[in-house]
């Protein structure tokens, strides 16, 4: 996975543009409403979503597997975002308890064991009363069932990239034990590919009990 993302960022650079995702905009509104300050962004890429939180006055840290993506983030956004270089499967990278965690379009790229570990690790780094927001691709998305089927609702959509597509039941099953407070559906336009249909995601919002 590390080699795939490194080569992708080397070849395609800022492949999703600089506008934040719809999921990040929704998370930003929540974080502002709850007056959350210290935010972690696992799988932050080159920082287009992390920058949204930083511009909103939040203290942002990220985790990113691609060194090229980290260099792109520093080139475009400076040194204001602290970035840990490595895979989210190797969390934690620090002992900080965060007020909010935002993870976009990443969890569905992991296998079941890795997804469970990511949720555990994020929840453990969330302060009591904090919120974590995950966007996960839906079985309603137009790219569902693309490629070779690996297991139920999991497909190798391209060489080296296996994607698990969530439905309402699997969202509740995987996020339910982590204080699942709200589930919404969101469309993510393919802003870098005009004319392509929007991808469909579930947005799972969890709150850690005080």
PyMOL commands that set and color helices and strands:
alter all, ss='L'
color gray80, all
select helices_A, chain A and resi 2-12+22-33+48-55+67-77+88-90+107-109+112-124+168-178
alter helices_A, ss='H'
color red, helices_A
select strands_A, chain A and resi 38-42+59-64+82-85+98-104+126-137+148-151+154-158+161-164+180-188+199-207
alter strands_A, ss='S'
color yellow, strands_A
deselect
rebuild
show_as cartoon
